[in-house]
Amino acid sequence: MLLEISSLHAGYDASEVLFGMSFSVAEKGVTTLLGRNGMGKTTTIRSLMGLLPARAGRIRFAGEDITNWKPHRIAQLGIGLVPEGRHIFPNLTVRENLEMAAIKRADIAKPWNLERVLGFFPRLGERLSNGGNQLSGGEQQMLAIGRALMTNPRLLILDEATEGLAPVIRQDIWRTLRRLREEGLAQIVIDKEVDAQPGFADHHFVVEKGEIVWSGDAQALHAAGDVREKYLAI
């Protein structure tokens, strides 16, 4: 397995949010974390990225224990994050947002660079000199994905991949993620509509109150009407 999270506990101040979170991501696999808001999905990602200390449990990536590593070391190891809310730099241009994130890796046969990212997102190429605050929501999400790709990750994490985007832009993002899957880039995707993307993910994990309560492939999730009703319906 590329990523293994085992019995992870984390929280904020006196509040415990994760109660033994455990799941794994295969090399080149696509995994989703599904669940209603406030169930611990983003907290899991924050702990994985070193942004929130793990109180107990272990996080292993490519065979190495990275529990409570500093965020920059985790990024350098090969985990790229597209955070909820995008968090691009509004005072930097599109080019600067991309170039500041670049990490070169000698072991990657087809590295991500500015030219390759713009090939995936031609619209960004038309706006290289625009500031981050001059982009639409969809363009900002493209920029956030492109910025993460510039780190040349082995694992790409997308927290609320299409939240707040127009339907046509959501479809553009899904097409991009499918192309990345076809290229063999492992992904963790958090999105309210990801279970509606047939065949996109290899494995789904349903999160409820800080732990995994169900897991299975897309076919199993589609058949598990009781699970969808109990844990995913709004």
Secondary structure as the mmCIF struct_conf table of DSSP 4:
data_model
#
loop_
_struct_conf.conf_type_id
_struct_conf.id
_struct_conf.beg_label_comp_id
_struct_conf.beg_label_asym_id
_struct_conf.beg_label_seq_id
_struct_conf.end_label_comp_id
_struct_conf.end_label_asym_id
_struct_conf.end_label_seq_id
STRN STRN1 LEU A 3 TYR A 12
TURN_TY1_P TURN_TY1_P1 ASP A 13 ALA A 14
STRN STRN2 SER A 15 VAL A 25
TURN_TY1_P TURN_TY1_P2 GLU A 27 LYS A 28
STRN STRN3 VAL A 30 LEU A 34
TURN_TY1_P TURN_TY1_P3 ASN A 37 GLY A 38
BEND BEND1 MET A 39 GLY A 40
HELX_RH_AL_P HELX_RH_AL_P1 LYS A 41 LEU A 48
TURN_TY1_P TURN_TY1_P4 MET A 49 GLY A 50
BEND BEND2 LEU A 51 LEU A 52
BEND BEND3 ARG A 55 ARG A 55
STRN STRN4 ALA A 56 PHE A 61
TURN_TY1_P TURN_TY1_P5 ALA A 62 GLY A 63
STRN STRN5 GLU A 64 ASP A 65
TURN_TY1_P TURN_TY1_P6 THR A 67 ASN A 68
HELX_RH_AL_P HELX_RH_AL_P2 PRO A 71 LEU A 77
TURN_TY1_P TURN_TY1_P7 GLY A 78 GLY A 78
STRN STRN6 ILE A 79 VAL A 82
TURN_TY1_P TURN_TY1_P8 GLU A 84 GLY A 85
TURN_TY1_P TURN_TY1_P9 PRO A 90 ASN A 91
BEND BEND4 LEU A 92 LEU A 92
STRN STRN7 THR A 93 THR A 93
HELX_RH_AL_P HELX_RH_AL_P3 VAL A 94 GLU A 99
TURN_TY1_P TURN_TY1_P10 MET A 100 ALA A 101
TURN_TY1_P TURN_TY1_P11 ALA A 106 ASP A 107
BEND BEND5 ALA A 109 LYS A 110
HELX_RH_AL_P HELX_RH_AL_P4 LEU A 114 PHE A 120
HELX_RH_AL_P HELX_RH_AL_P5 PRO A 122 GLY A 125
TURN_TY1_P TURN_TY1_P12 GLU A 126 SER A 129
BEND BEND6 ASN A 130 ASN A 130
STRN STRN8 GLY A 131 GLY A 131
HELX_RH_3T_P HELX_RH_3T_P1 GLY A 132 GLN A 134
BEND BEND7 LEU A 135 LEU A 135
HELX_RH_AL_P HELX_RH_AL_P6 GLY A 137 LEU A 149
TURN_TY1_P TURN_TY1_P13 MET A 150 THR A 151
BEND BEND8 ARG A 154 ARG A 154
STRN STRN9 LEU A 155 ASP A 159
BEND BEND9 GLU A 160 GLU A 160
TURN_TY1_P TURN_TY1_P14 ALA A 161 GLY A 164
HELX_RH_AL_P HELX_RH_AL_P7 PRO A 167 GLU A 182
TURN_TY1_P TURN_TY1_P15 GLU A 183 GLY A 184
STRN STRN10 ALA A 186 ILE A 190
TURN_TY1_P TURN_TY1_P16 LYS A 192 GLU A 193
HELX_RH_3T_P HELX_RH_3T_P2 VAL A 194 ALA A 196
BEND BEND10 GLN A 197 GLN A 197
TURN_TY1_P TURN_TY1_P17 PRO A 198 GLY A 199
BEND BEND11 ASP A 202 ASP A 202
STRN STRN11 HIS A 203 GLU A 208
TURN_TY1_P TURN_TY1_P18 LYS A 209 GLY A 210
STRN STRN12 GLU A 211 GLY A 216
HELX_RH_AL_P HELX_RH_AL_P8 ALA A 218 ALA A 223
HELX_RH_AL_P HELX_RH_AL_P9 GLY A 225 VAL A 227
HELX_RH_PI_P HELX_RH_PI_P1 ARG A 228 LEU A 232
#
